[in-house]
Amino acid sequence: MHYLDHAATTPIPAAVAQEMMDVLTNQYGNPSAQYPLGQQAKQLVDRCRATVAAAVGCQSDRLFFTSCGTESDNWAIQAAVWHGRHSGRHIITTAVEHSAILQPCKLLEQQGYEVTYLKPDRTGHVTADQVSNALREDTVLVSMMLVNNETGCIFPVAETAALLREKKSRALLHCDAVQGFMKVPCDPVGWGVDMMSFSAHKIGGPKGIGALYIAPHLRNPRPLLPGGGQEFSLRSGTEATAQIAGFAKAVELRMEHHAEIITHMVELKEYCRQKLLQIPTLVEIGKGEAPHILSVSLPGYPSANVVTDLGAQGICISAGSACHKGKASHVVSALGLDKRTAAGVLRLSFGPETTREDIDAVCDALRRHKEQRFAML
Ligand code: PLP
């Protein structure tokens, strides 16, 4: 098998699976229980929180575990509109955010909020100037992702934070860092971001666990799940200890080998780009800087067919975001590509386990696909 879809999800290293197995079978206490087995589980959660918080660069007590990146995004939006409930009903985000941001925004529109969706340019980028032009007195939230999951473009989160400060805006800044965390520079505290979302399964951790950073100045954020008081009374529910342990172990492994992993992905991406661009008519989409995502198109060859064809040969790539299952994605649509190019968009994404052989296999399979099929559309 050749797995080139690390932006959709990542394989779990054996050390992460072992750590989780140990928690499931030996350290299975409820962290709220008073006896030693429970207290041991509580200490485990505390240690894991400290590990993930250290990678985020924040204090442990400002990082809250959630069930996924989607939950973190939803919570951040709810917390921001609650925080700004007396200030206004205007939100700024980008047209190319993940659905975990766009769908909650759509719901808010139905409740009377006004949302400005910033359009990217043809390279896939948005600018802090666009935020500046859209900013209003009644803006309560700016939500901007760190890395776009389809193009790999890095967005100007630090610059946007600085701009909001300079303009003395009351709007909170949330950043969906699900695709950027541990791949590109990410410093919510240094940048002055109010909230930031993370997800473990994009960095070699398990599915079903995420986190939200909430800045210290937001002293009483809106709880996501009121209940038994877990997660500092903000997100109740018995802690998913095995998932949390897997998240922390994955972070630890990526921290340990950070520089070499990034170098490896940068080299592979360039190798892949050079090889793919030798295929006649193939074009690169956007100008994504993130080391792990390369977006291309074979105009005239519908991506759903390519993905199915390659899938049958044991090659896993994506037709844009895995969340759109073959439909022309909102990200591709926002780039203003012609129809044939838009329909042929493919995303290849890499991880520490990816090899040159994987890339050779995908390039050969794409060439064969082109030779064997007639261009459609
Ligand atoms: N945000 C971005 C940018 C993503 O790429 C994803 C997942 O693909 C999510 C949010 C959702 O994360 P999760 O799958 O943990 O809910």
Residues whose N, C-alpha, C, O or C-beta is under 5 A from the ligand:
A	BS01	PLP	A7 A8 C68 G69 T70 H98 A100 V147 N149 D176 V178 Q179 S199
